[in-house]
Amino acid sequence: MAIPYAFIRLSERRSCVTNNKSQKTFDMKKLFTLIILLALVTAVTGQSGRLVLIEEATNASCPPCASQNPAFDNLLNQNRDILTAVKYHWYFPGYDPMHNHNPDENNARVSYYGISGVPTATIDGDIPNGPTFSYPGGPHGYTQQLIDDYAAVPSPFNLTLSHSISQNEDSIYVHMMIEATENVSGMLKGHMVVVEKEINFSSPPGSNGETHFLDVMKKMIPGATGTLLPDFETGDYMILSGSWAMQNVYNMDEVGVVGFVQDDDDKTVHQAGNGSTEPLVPLYTTDVSMLEIGNVAERNCLGVISPEITIRNNGSADLNSVDVFYHVNGEETFTYSWSGDLSFLETATVQLPEVGFTVEEENDLVVYTANPNGTTDEYPGNDTMHRSVPRSRVTPETINFLIRTDENPEENTWEIANPEGEIIFSGGPYAEPNTMYSEELVIPAEDCYIFRMYDSGGDGLTLPAFYALYFGGSNYIATGTDFGAVDSAYFMYSTSVRLPEVAAGGEVRAYPNPFTDNVTVAATLTQPGEVQITVTDILGNVLYLKDYGMYGPGEYQFRIPTGSWAKGIYFLNFVSGKQRITEKLLR
């Protein structure tokens, strides 16, 4: 007897369910009620029209994808005036060259939604469900009415995107202007995505027979986690900029850009937009934007700082001069006058003179600009930046340095200097790529020291490579990967600090490390206690959290599935009673 297609698909989904509780579905009755309410609100507010964002997880070797995508793509193409789309090619169930071109970001976005089977499509961050769906998010369940309903929900943002391709077609440059038409707060992220709008193969690249693919994600700028945005008030705006050295593009004529603003708190996509080759139009004549404060160690014990800032001209008039003011902890304000010639969206790096300050537990560096071209900045909302600099870690006499090299080990060196600038320890360049090197260092005297990590190539370390300066196994003074040309950190050695001891002789070990599809945590418990294991990424996002319940003294193993995690650095925190241990994990 023939098995109905819906039952085949549901069975396949059960075979790859990950029990991820973060997956969100949207009740259609609630959506209808929300549309009515928002329509009433829109009559008295300045909300914007919406471009709907469709994101689909798919795979070129997935039979249900081949069955559902043709009709789904036809529906998308009929609505390009009210929607845009991005498709992420997942690693499962089989070979897919479009997945292999960018596996980390494809997997990361699918994992972000808690999707455990393909094809699954989201709409403005929701995984829809209802009578037309045999499973949540199935492309077969999408209807014209569903798309129209989401398009009717007003947006609190206007988005404008512009992109250009270098003359030799090896790089793409993207700018996205975000304008708030009402107050918006939350864990807001801005995403810019390079897509190949249409790819046609002469023969199927995977095993499901598909040869035609739309809206294929090639690169997320700067990455899958996007750019953290501030809260917005009505009238606020900002411009995000980024670039990508293009690779694995089948047809340059099909390269496009999609942008969107999403709230990570509930995954709601507030607005989306399509890129244009037309340049952005400045909102103001005179507007200087502070983009970044650099050359500032994460912590400080010396009471000296020499910030480096990046400014950008957001105005239509060329920027020829601006005054920069800066101070720490509200102490004396210093002024630096910059001069140059910046056109719209051009940037300049400005090295500010060194200043001293009294070190407190938390130190607030404030930098702001004024008097561009000797006149008033028309949009002061982007003139000021703060940088919090805590007091340095206090360490014991013995510390450790660890580095895992990348493909260019000869680019990496490091040093530790005392307050007089004398180098007391140094290391590198290294000979072997993808290799662990470690050293134990004994600090000679109580004082404040600065550690500097260098990369002569200017691009830091490529994951899974990393460096770490630490003590006691898991107390990190500095650690990093994508740090550019130099990274630095201050630390203070004191004889009053002793290495922490593992409670009651307990031991925890995670393996394999680096890991692939799973991590096993082997723990020796010396006393009864509740066991909890948490794994976070380097941004603090929780990827795994489980309370295992009460365990008595003994040896135990806990297995953590990690198959959908991207390459990178993770931190495993193991807690049982007084036993608290943090381990660095690599993939």
Secondary structure per residue as TSV (DSSP state, phi and psi in degrees):
chain	resnum	aa	ss	phi	psi
A	1	M	-	360.0	135.8
A	2	A	-	-69.7	137.3
A	3	I	-	-90.8	128.0
A	4	P	-	-57.0	146.0
A	5	Y	H	-56.8	-40.4
A	6	A	H	-58.9	-38.1
A	7	F	H	-71.6	-34.2
A	8	I	H	-60.9	-46.4
A	9	R	H	-65.7	-43.7
A	10	L	H	-64.6	-37.4
A	11	S	H	-64.1	-41.4
A	12	E	H	-63.3	-38.1
A	13	R	H	-65.4	-40.1
A	14	R	H	-62.1	-29.3
A	15	S	T	-72.4	-14.8
A	16	C	T	-129.2	20.9
A	17	V	-	-67.3	134.9
A	18	T	-	-105.7	3.5
A	19	N	-	59.5	33.4
A	20	N	-	-83.8	119.1
A	21	K	T	-81.0	-3.3
A	22	S	T	-81.9	-9.2
A	23	Q	-	-64.4	131.1
A	24	K	-	-115.6	129.0
A	25	T	E	-112.7	162.5
A	26	F	E	-125.4	125.9
A	27	D	-	-77.6	128.8
A	28	M	H	-69.0	-31.6
A	29	K	H	-64.2	-39.9
A	30	K	H	-64.7	-38.4
A	31	L	H	-62.5	-43.6
A	32	F	H	-62.6	-43.6
A	33	T	H	-61.8	-42.0
A	34	L	H	-62.7	-39.8
A	35	I	H	-61.7	-43.8
A	36	I	H	-61.6	-45.7
A	37	L	H	-64.7	-43.8
A	38	L	H	-68.7	-30.6
A	39	A	H	-63.8	-37.8
A	40	L	H	-67.5	-40.9
A	41	V	H	-66.1	-38.6
A	42	T	H	-60.9	-28.6
A	43	A	T	-63.4	-22.6
A	44	V	T	-121.0	10.3
A	45	T	S	-128.2	176.4
A	46	G	-	-103.0	41.1
A	47	Q	-	-69.5	160.8
A	48	S	B	-103.7	159.9
A	49	G	-	-67.0	157.6
A	50	R	-	-113.6	140.9
A	51	L	-	-109.7	117.4
A	52	V	E	-71.5	143.2
A	53	L	E	-110.1	121.8
A	54	I	E	-104.8	127.8
A	55	E	E	-123.4	129.7
A	56	E	E	-123.2	135.3
A	57	A	E	-93.2	125.0
A	58	T	E	-145.5	179.7
A	59	N	-	-163.1	140.1
A	60	A	T	-75.3	-5.4
A	61	S	T	-116.1	20.6
A	62	C	-	-102.7	111.1
A	63	P	H	-57.7	-43.7
A	64	P	H	-63.2	-27.3
A	65	C	H	-64.5	-44.5
A	66	A	H	-63.3	-32.3
A	67	S	H	-74.1	-38.1
A	68	Q	H	-96.1	-28.7
A	69	N	H	-65.0	-38.4
A	70	P	H	-57.2	-50.4
A	71	A	H	-66.7	-37.8
A	72	F	H	-63.4	-45.0
A	73	D	H	-63.0	-38.6
A	74	N	H	-60.5	-41.9
A	75	L	H	-64.5	-41.7
A	76	L	H	-62.5	-45.7
A	77	N	H	-64.7	-27.8
A	78	Q	T	-75.1	-9.7
A	79	N	T	-127.4	27.1
A	80	R	T	-65.3	-15.0
A	81	D	T	-78.2	-17.4
A	82	I	T	-124.2	3.3
A	83	L	E	-146.8	161.5
A	84	T	E	-135.3	167.2
A	85	A	E	-144.8	151.5
A	86	V	E	-137.9	133.6
A	87	K	E	-118.0	128.3
A	88	Y	E	-103.8	122.6
A	89	H	E	-91.2	106.7
A	90	W	-	-75.5	165.0
A	91	Y	S	-76.1	-18.4
A	92	F	-	-110.8	142.3
A	93	P	S	-100.6	-1.8
A	94	G	S	-161.6	-163.5
A	95	Y	-	-62.2	137.4
A	96	D	-	-156.7	109.3
A	97	P	H	-62.5	-29.1
A	98	M	H	-72.0	-26.8
A	99	H	H	-71.0	-44.7
A	100	N	H	-65.3	-22.3
A	101	H	T	-69.6	-26.0
A	102	N	S	-156.2	66.9
A	103	P	H	-63.9	-38.6
A	104	D	H	-62.7	-48.4
A	105	E	H	-75.8	-33.5
A	106	N	H	-59.9	-49.9
A	107	N	H	-65.7	-37.2
A	108	A	H	-64.2	-43.2
A	109	R	H	-70.7	-36.4
A	110	V	H	-64.7	-43.5
A	111	S	H	-64.7	-35.3
A	112	Y	H	-54.4	-38.6
A	113	Y	T	-89.2	-0.5
A	114	G	T	69.3	24.3
A	115	I	-	-75.3	132.5
A	116	S	-	-120.5	9.0
A	117	G	S	-161.8	152.8
A	118	V	S	-120.6	150.0
A	119	P	S	-83.3	141.7
A	120	T	E	-139.9	133.3
A	121	A	E	-123.4	139.9
A	122	T	E	-106.9	156.5
A	123	I	E	-131.2	115.1
A	124	D	T	49.7	39.5
A	125	G	T	88.7	-7.8
A	126	D	B	-96.3	149.3
A	127	I	E	-104.0	100.2
A	128	P	E	-72.5	156.1
A	129	N	-	-147.2	162.0
A	130	G	S	156.6	-170.7
A	131	P	T	-64.8	-21.3
A	132	T	T	-86.4	-5.4
A	133	F	-	-107.1	133.9
A	134	S	S	-87.6	-15.5
A	135	Y	S	-154.7	153.8
A	136	P	T	-59.7	130.3
A	137	G	T	82.0	1.9
A	138	G	-	-62.2	128.3
A	139	P	G	-56.0	-29.5
A	140	H	G	-62.7	-21.8
A	141	G	G	-87.1	-8.6
A	142	Y	-	-72.5	139.0
A	143	T	-	-131.1	165.8
A	144	Q	H	-61.0	-38.2
A	145	Q	H	-64.4	-39.8
A	146	L	H	-60.8	-47.0
A	147	I	H	-64.0	-43.4
A	148	D	H	-60.8	-39.0
A	149	D	H	-63.6	-43.5
A	150	Y	H	-70.3	-36.7
A	151	A	H	-66.2	-23.2
A	152	A	T	-78.3	-14.5
A	153	V	S	-77.6	119.2
A	154	P	-	-66.7	158.7
A	155	S	B	-113.2	149.8
A	156	P	S	-87.4	6.7
A	157	F	E	-133.4	151.9
A	158	N	E	-107.4	135.4
A	159	L	E	-120.5	134.2
A	160	T	E	-130.9	126.7
A	161	L	E	-120.2	140.7
A	162	S	E	-133.2	139.8
A	163	H	E	-140.0	152.6
A	164	S	E	-140.5	152.0
A	165	I	E	-113.6	137.5
A	166	S	-	-60.7	159.6
A	167	Q	T	-60.0	-36.6
A	168	N	T	-91.8	11.6
A	169	E	S	57.5	37.9
A	170	D	S	-110.9	-7.2
A	171	S	E	-143.6	151.2
A	172	I	E	-124.2	140.4
A	173	Y	E	-119.6	131.7
A	174	V	E	-128.1	138.9
A	175	H	E	-130.1	138.0
A	176	M	E	-131.5	120.4
A	177	M	E	-96.2	126.1
A	178	I	E	-113.5	119.0
A	179	E	E	-118.2	129.1
A	180	A	E	-90.8	127.8
A	181	T	S	-102.1	2.3
A	182	E	S	-160.6	172.3
A	183	N	-	-70.3	133.5
A	184	V	B	-138.7	133.0
A	185	S	-	-136.7	164.9
A	186	G	S	140.0	-169.3
A	187	M	S	-88.5	74.1
A	188	L	E	-82.1	137.3
A	189	K	E	-129.6	139.3
A	190	G	E	-101.6	132.1
A	191	H	E	-123.0	133.9
A	192	M	E	-122.7	125.4
A	193	V	E	-125.5	123.5
A	194	V	E	-84.6	126.6
A	195	V	E	-123.8	154.2
A	196	E	E	-102.1	111.0
A	197	K	E	-65.5	-31.0
A	198	E	E	-151.4	130.5
A	199	I	E	-127.8	127.1
A	200	N	E	-121.8	124.5
A	201	F	-	-101.5	147.1
A	202	S	S	-72.9	-26.7
A	203	S	S	-141.3	155.5
A	204	P	-	-58.8	129.7
A	205	P	S	-78.0	-21.2
A	206	G	S	-116.8	-159.7
A	207	S	S	-102.6	1.2
A	208	N	S	-95.9	-0.6
A	209	G	-	92.2	-9.9
A	210	E	-	-67.8	136.9
A	211	T	-	-124.1	-10.0
A	212	H	E	-117.1	123.7
A	213	F	E	-134.5	137.1
A	214	L	E	-115.0	151.1
A	215	D	E	56.3	40.8
A	216	V	E	-76.9	123.9
A	217	M	E	-67.4	126.9
A	218	K	E	-106.0	-39.9
A	219	K	E	-160.3	137.2
A	220	M	E	-102.5	129.4
A	221	I	E	-109.0	122.4
A	222	P	S	-82.9	-15.4
A	223	G	-	-172.2	-176.2
A	224	A	T	-65.8	-24.9
A	225	T	T	-84.4	-7.3
A	226	G	-	74.6	-165.8
A	227	T	E	-115.5	125.0
A	228	L	E	-66.2	131.5
A	229	L	-	-110.5	155.2
A	230	P	-	-80.3	172.7
A	231	D	-	-67.6	148.8
A	232	F	B	-115.8	144.0
A	233	E	-	-109.8	158.5
A	234	T	T	-52.6	127.4
A	235	G	T	97.0	-14.4
A	236	D	-	-68.7	151.1
A	237	Y	E	-151.7	161.6
A	238	M	E	-155.5	161.1
A	239	I	E	-122.0	124.9
A	240	L	E	-97.6	140.0
A	241	S	E	-132.2	147.5
A	242	G	E	-167.2	172.9
A	243	S	E	-148.1	165.6
A	244	W	E	-146.3	130.4
A	245	A	E	-78.3	104.4
A	246	M	-	-68.3	144.2
A	247	Q	-	-154.2	156.7
A	248	N	S	57.6	36.1
A	249	V	-	-96.0	127.4
A	250	Y	S	-78.6	-40.9
A	251	N	-	-142.1	110.8
A	252	M	G	-61.5	-26.7
A	253	D	G	-68.8	-14.7
A	254	E	G	-101.2	5.5
A	255	V	E	-74.6	131.0
A	256	G	E	-142.6	179.4
A	257	V	E	-134.7	138.4
A	258	V	E	-122.0	138.2
A	259	G	E	-126.8	152.7
A	260	F	E	-159.3	157.6
A	261	V	E	-113.8	126.3
A	262	Q	E	-130.8	146.0
A	263	D	E	-99.8	112.8
A	264	D	T	-68.1	-17.2
A	265	D	T	-62.3	-41.4
A	266	D	T	-132.7	7.0
A	267	K	T	70.9	11.0
A	268	T	E	-65.5	128.8
A	269	V	E	-91.2	113.7
A	270	H	E	-78.1	-32.1
A	271	Q	E	-165.1	151.6
A	272	A	E	-132.8	164.8
A	273	G	E	-157.5	158.8
A	274	N	E	-107.1	143.5
A	275	G	E	-75.0	153.7
A	276	S	E	-132.4	153.9
A	277	T	S	-81.6	-5.0
A	278	E	S	-73.5	136.4
A	279	P	-	-67.7	155.7
A	280	L	-	-63.4	151.7
A	281	V	-	-103.3	120.5
A	282	P	-	-60.0	145.3
A	283	L	S	-85.1	-23.0
A	284	Y	B	-133.8	159.3
A	285	T	S	-78.0	-44.6
A	286	T	S	-123.9	111.5
A	287	D	-	-156.7	114.1
A	288	V	E	-104.2	132.3
A	289	S	E	-113.3	130.5
A	290	M	E	-81.9	121.4
A	291	L	E	-99.6	-37.8
A	292	E	E	-160.4	145.3
A	293	I	E	-111.6	120.7
A	294	G	E	-123.4	-175.3
A	295	N	S	56.6	35.5
A	296	V	-	-124.3	119.4
A	297	A	-	-63.2	149.7
A	298	E	S	-59.1	-36.1
A	299	R	S	-132.1	162.2
A	300	N	B	-145.7	136.1
A	301	C	S	-127.4	-4.9
A	302	L	S	-90.9	-24.3
A	303	G	S	77.4	27.0
A	304	V	E	-134.1	138.1
A	305	I	E	-146.3	143.7
A	306	S	-	-136.7	78.4
A	307	P	-	-69.3	152.1
A	308	E	E	-121.8	126.0
A	309	I	E	-116.3	157.6
A	310	T	E	-118.7	126.2
A	311	I	E	-116.2	156.6
A	312	R	E	-136.3	143.7
A	313	N	E	-86.6	110.2
A	314	N	-	-95.8	0.2
A	315	G	B	-97.6	164.0
A	316	S	S	-75.6	-27.3
A	317	A	S	-82.4	140.8
A	318	D	-	-57.9	140.3
A	319	L	E	-95.1	122.2
A	320	N	E	-113.5	-20.5
A	321	S	E	-159.3	153.4
A	322	V	E	-161.6	147.2
A	323	D	E	-96.2	136.9
A	324	V	E	-114.2	127.1
A	325	F	E	-115.2	141.6
A	326	Y	E	-154.7	149.7
A	327	H	E	-157.8	163.4
A	328	V	E	-123.0	129.5
A	329	N	T	57.5	30.0
A	330	G	T	71.9	10.7
A	331	E	-	-75.9	-161.5
A	332	E	-	-52.8	134.5
A	333	T	-	-90.6	130.0
A	334	F	E	-107.2	152.0
A	335	T	E	-125.7	138.1
A	336	Y	E	-132.7	130.2
A	337	S	E	-100.5	118.8
A	338	W	E	-100.0	144.3
A	339	S	E	-137.9	148.9
A	340	G	E	176.5	-150.4
A	341	D	E	-152.6	101.1
A	342	L	E	-118.7	126.6
A	343	S	-	-82.5	176.8
A	344	F	T	-53.9	125.8
A	345	L	T	74.2	3.4
A	346	E	-	-79.7	150.3
A	347	T	E	-120.6	161.6
A	348	A	E	-142.0	142.0
A	349	T	E	-99.0	128.9
A	350	V	E	-121.2	118.7
A	351	Q	E	-87.8	117.3
A	352	L	-	-90.1	145.7
A	353	P	-	-61.3	152.6
A	354	E	-	-66.6	141.4
A	355	V	E	-132.8	153.7
A	356	G	E	-105.6	158.2
A	357	F	-	-157.7	162.2
A	358	T	-	-83.0	121.7
A	359	V	-	-74.1	126.7
A	360	E	-	-116.2	175.9
A	361	E	S	-60.3	-41.3
A	362	E	E	-125.6	129.2
A	363	N	E	-119.5	130.3
A	364	D	E	-107.8	108.6
A	365	L	E	-90.2	125.4
A	366	V	E	-120.1	128.1
A	367	V	E	-128.3	132.4
A	368	Y	E	-146.6	156.6
A	369	T	E	-111.3	156.5
A	370	A	E	-159.4	163.3
A	371	N	-	60.1	46.1
A	372	P	G	-63.5	130.3
A	373	N	G	53.4	28.0
A	374	G	G	73.1	16.2
A	375	T	S	-130.4	-169.4
A	376	T	-	-89.6	135.8
A	377	D	-	-71.4	123.6
A	378	E	S	-73.6	-19.0
A	379	Y	-	-132.9	91.4
A	380	P	G	-76.4	-3.8
A	381	G	G	-65.6	-16.6
A	382	N	G	-116.8	21.9
A	383	D	S	-88.5	-20.2
A	384	T	E	-121.1	139.5
A	385	M	E	-134.2	145.7
A	386	H	E	-112.2	149.8
A	387	R	E	-137.5	117.2
A	388	S	E	-85.2	129.7
A	389	V	E	-126.8	98.2
A	390	P	E	-68.7	161.8
A	391	R	B	-62.1	148.2
A	392	S	-	-64.5	155.5
A	393	R	E	-63.7	141.6
A	394	V	E	-97.8	126.7
A	395	T	E	-117.2	161.7
A	396	P	-	-77.8	-175.3
A	397	E	S	-66.1	-37.0
A	398	T	E	-104.1	125.1
A	399	I	E	-126.5	170.8
A	400	N	E	-130.7	145.4
A	401	F	E	-118.4	134.1
A	402	L	E	-135.1	134.7
A	403	I	E	-138.3	136.4
A	404	R	E	-108.3	116.0
A	405	T	-	-74.0	159.5
A	406	D	-	-103.9	-152.7
A	407	E	S	-74.2	-9.6
A	408	N	-	-126.6	65.5
A	409	P	G	-64.9	-24.0
A	410	E	G	-68.4	-12.2
A	411	E	G	-84.5	-11.1
A	412	N	E	-106.5	126.5
A	413	T	E	-137.6	164.5
A	414	W	E	-150.4	163.5
A	415	E	E	-155.6	157.2
A	416	I	E	-126.2	127.6
A	417	A	E	-123.3	150.9
A	418	N	-	-86.6	178.0
A	419	P	T	-60.9	-22.7
A	420	E	T	-83.3	-1.6
A	421	G	-	88.1	3.8
A	422	E	-	-76.6	132.2
A	423	I	E	-80.2	118.4
A	424	I	E	-101.4	-22.5
A	425	F	E	-144.4	149.9
A	426	S	E	-157.9	163.6
A	427	G	E	-157.8	165.0
A	428	G	-	79.5	176.2
A	429	P	-	-66.3	162.9
A	430	Y	-	-104.3	158.8
A	431	A	S	-98.4	-38.5
A	432	E	S	-103.4	128.6
A	433	P	T	-74.2	154.4
A	434	N	T	53.0	43.8
A	435	T	-	-131.0	143.4
A	436	M	E	-85.8	132.2
A	437	Y	E	-125.8	139.4
A	438	S	E	-141.9	150.2
A	439	E	E	-141.6	145.4
A	440	E	E	-103.2	130.6
A	441	L	E	-121.1	133.7
A	442	V	E	-109.4	113.9
A	443	I	-	-72.3	132.7
A	444	P	-	-76.2	-29.9
A	445	A	S	-157.1	155.4
A	446	E	S	-65.8	121.9
A	447	D	S	-176.1	179.7
A	448	C	E	-98.2	130.0
A	449	Y	E	-124.4	155.3
A	450	I	E	-119.3	133.8
A	451	F	E	-105.9	135.6
A	452	R	E	-129.2	131.7
A	453	M	E	-111.8	126.8
A	454	Y	E	-114.8	147.4
A	455	D	E	-134.2	110.0
A	456	S	T	-66.6	-19.4
A	457	G	T	-80.2	-12.1
A	458	G	S	78.0	9.7
A	459	D	S	-124.0	17.8
A	460	G	-	63.0	-151.1
A	461	L	-	-107.8	144.1
A	462	T	-	-96.1	124.0
A	463	L	T	-52.3	142.2
A	464	P	T	-86.3	14.3
A	465	A	-	-67.4	153.1
A	466	F	E	-165.8	169.7
A	467	Y	E	-131.4	158.2
A	468	A	E	-152.5	133.8
A	469	L	E	-112.8	122.4
A	470	Y	E	-152.9	173.9
A	471	F	E	-146.0	153.3
A	472	G	T	67.9	18.6
A	473	G	T	94.4	-41.7
A	474	S	T	-146.4	20.3
A	475	N	E	-103.0	104.1
A	476	Y	E	-92.8	124.3
A	477	I	E	-82.1	-42.3
A	478	A	E	-157.3	143.9
A	479	T	E	-154.5	148.3
A	480	G	E	-174.3	169.8
A	481	T	S	-134.7	-76.5
A	482	D	S	-85.9	73.7
A	483	F	-	-106.7	4.0
A	484	G	T	79.6	-130.4
A	485	A	T	-89.1	-30.3
A	486	V	E	-152.0	144.8
A	487	D	E	-132.0	148.7
A	488	S	E	-147.7	158.7
A	489	A	E	-158.1	141.3
A	490	Y	E	-94.6	150.7
A	491	F	E	-148.6	156.3
A	492	M	E	-119.1	121.6
A	493	Y	E	-87.7	132.2
A	494	S	-	-139.6	138.5
A	495	T	T	-70.4	-10.5
A	496	S	T	-79.0	-10.6
A	497	V	-	-96.3	133.2
A	498	R	-	-119.9	152.3
A	499	L	-	-64.0	135.7
A	500	P	-	-67.3	147.1
A	501	E	-	-105.9	145.5
A	502	V	-	-68.4	129.6
A	503	A	G	-59.7	127.0
A	504	A	G	52.2	31.7
A	505	G	G	76.0	10.0
A	506	G	-	-67.9	160.3
A	507	E	E	-141.8	139.5
A	508	V	E	-133.3	134.7
A	509	R	E	-140.5	134.8
A	510	A	E	-110.0	132.8
A	511	Y	E	-150.5	158.1
A	512	P	S	-68.7	156.2
A	513	N	S	-146.6	101.1
A	514	P	S	-68.6	152.7
A	515	F	-	-109.7	170.4
A	516	T	S	-124.9	-85.4
A	517	D	S	-93.2	-15.2
A	518	N	E	-161.4	161.0
A	519	V	E	-126.2	134.6
A	520	T	E	-106.8	128.4
A	521	V	E	-103.3	113.2
A	522	A	E	-98.0	120.7
A	523	A	E	-127.3	135.8
A	524	T	E	-107.5	112.2
A	525	L	E	-98.9	131.3
A	526	T	S	-101.4	-5.9
A	527	Q	S	-152.4	157.6
A	528	P	-	-62.1	148.2
A	529	G	E	-179.7	155.6
A	530	E	E	-72.1	135.3
A	531	V	E	-104.6	127.1
A	532	Q	E	-131.4	134.9
A	533	I	E	-124.2	129.8
A	534	T	E	-127.1	139.2
A	535	V	E	-125.4	128.1
A	536	T	E	-123.5	158.7
A	537	D	E	-89.3	-176.6
A	538	I	T	-70.0	-12.8
A	539	L	T	-94.4	-0.4
A	540	G	-	90.7	2.0
A	541	N	-	-71.2	132.0
A	542	V	E	-82.0	118.3
A	543	L	E	-99.0	-24.0
A	544	Y	E	-148.8	131.5
A	545	L	E	-148.5	120.8
A	546	K	E	-148.0	131.8
A	547	D	E	-95.2	115.0
A	548	Y	E	-87.5	-8.8
A	549	G	E	92.2	-167.8
A	550	M	E	-83.3	134.3
A	551	Y	E	-129.2	143.1
A	552	G	-	-88.0	178.1
A	553	P	S	-57.6	141.3
A	554	G	E	150.9	-174.0
A	555	E	E	-107.6	132.5
A	556	Y	E	-138.1	158.7
A	557	Q	E	-128.7	136.6
A	558	F	E	-125.9	125.7
A	559	R	E	-103.5	129.5
A	560	I	E	-115.9	119.7
A	561	P	E	-73.5	132.8
A	562	T	-	-133.2	17.2
A	563	G	T	-59.0	-31.0
A	564	S	T	-94.2	1.6
A	565	W	-	-78.4	144.5
A	566	A	-	-77.5	162.9
A	567	K	S	-64.0	139.2
A	568	G	S	160.9	-164.6
A	569	I	E	-106.5	136.7
A	570	Y	E	-132.7	159.3
A	571	F	E	-124.2	122.3
A	572	L	E	-99.4	124.9
A	573	N	E	-112.7	120.2
A	574	F	E	-111.3	126.2
A	575	V	E	-129.5	127.9
A	576	S	E	-150.6	106.0
A	577	G	T	61.8	-126.0
A	578	K	T	-84.2	-4.3
A	579	Q	E	-86.7	112.5
A	580	R	E	-132.6	116.2
A	581	I	E	-134.9	137.9
A	582	T	E	-115.8	131.0
A	583	E	E	-122.3	138.7
A	584	K	E	-85.1	130.9
A	585	L	E	-115.9	149.2
A	586	L	E	-127.7	143.2
A	587	R	-	-128.4	360.0
